[in-house]
Amino acid sequence: MPLVTPFRTSFGTQAERDILLVKVMAGGVEGWGECVAMNDPLYSSEYVDGAVDVLRRYFVPALAAHGHLTGADVAPVLARFKGHRMAKAALEMAVLDAELRAADRSWGEELGAVRDRVPSGVSVGIFDTIPELLAAVGGYLEAGYVRIKLKIEPGWDIEPVRAVREAFGYGFPLQVDANTAYTLDDAAQLARLDEFDLLLIEQPMDEEDVLGHAKLARLVTTPMCLDESIVSAETAAAAIELGAAAILNIKPGRVGGYLEARRIHDVAVGRGVPVWCGGMVETGLGRAANIALAALPGFTLPGDVSASDRFYRTDIVPPFVLEDGHIAVPTEPGLGVAPIPEVLRSVTTSVEWISLASR
Ligand code: NPG
C-alpha cells in the first residue's frame, strides 16, 4: 500500500508498506491478523518473506496438529519455536479475532480496556530540512494530535527538537525516537536534549544493549524508554529492574502478540512504569487492535495510534479518524473491523491458502 508521504527513520525510508495479512476461517467465522514485519530486516531481524516462510513451514502445521484452538493456545503451541514473534503475533491475532467474533466479544473487552477513546500521538519522520519538518509538525498539531514524536539520528537531533520547541512552544508533549542509532559515546550529545523538556527518549542504542541504556539513563535527565529491546514480559521486567527503562513502548507484534503485550502492561503497572502503545504503520486492522490495547489502564501516555490518514489515503477497513485529538475504541465483536473486499482485492499482490483440513 502506498504511504501518503515517504516515512524516513534512522534505519531507512519507506514509501510503501508491503503487508502480510493472515485470515483464518473457523466454522463459518473469519478472523484477521496483521503481521507488522517490514520488507527488510532493518528495524528487527524479522521481514515479510521470512514471516511467510516460518508460518508456512512451521507455525501453521503446528497449530493444525493441535486441533481445536483458542487465541490463548497459539503462543504455548508455538513456544518451542524460537523468535519470529511478529509472525506468531499475526497468527494469534487472527485466531483470537475469530474466537471473539464467534463469542460476540470485542477486542477491548477481552484485553480489559477501561476507556472508550484514546489520545492520539503521531510519529514524525526525518526530513532534509528544518522548514519541511516544521510544516509537517504544524499540520499535525493543527489536526489535533496531542503528542508529537520526532525521529532522530546523529546529525538530526538537537536542531530539529530546538526548532520545534521554538516554533510551537512547550505546551504539548514532545518525545524523540532514535531507533538504536547511537552509542554510549554519544551520551553528552543526548544530554543536550535535556533542556527541551522531552517526555522521553526512545531506544537510543542497540536492542541488545540494555545495560548501556541503564548507564545512559544516569547521564541524561530525560526519561529512558525502550522499544526494540523489549520482546517479552521477562525482558520488560529485567529492563525495569536494571534501570534501563522508566517508560515502555509496547508493540504487540514485537512481543509475539496482544496477550503478551497485556502481560507486559501488567508487569509495568505492578512496578509503577507508564506504558504507551507503539505503531508499525499498520492498516486499520492492526490499528483497531492497538487502539483497544491503548485503552488499558496502564497506558497513561498517548501512543503512536494515529488516524488512518496519517499513512494511508485509502485504508483496507473504514478509516479511523481523529476527534478532538482522540480515536474511538472499536466496540463491535472481535477487532470490530474487517477488510472491505474490493479495497483489499485492489491492493492484494498474492494469496496463499493452507488448508488445515487436508493435513
Ligand atoms: O504510527 O504506526 C505508526 C508509526 C510509528 O514511528 C513509528 N514506528 O520505530 O516505532 C518505530 C516506528 C517504526 C515504523 C518501526 C515502521 C518499524 C517500522
Residues whose N, C-alpha, C, O or C-beta is under 5 A from the ligand:
A	BS01	NPG	Y43 S123 G279 M280 V281 E282 D304
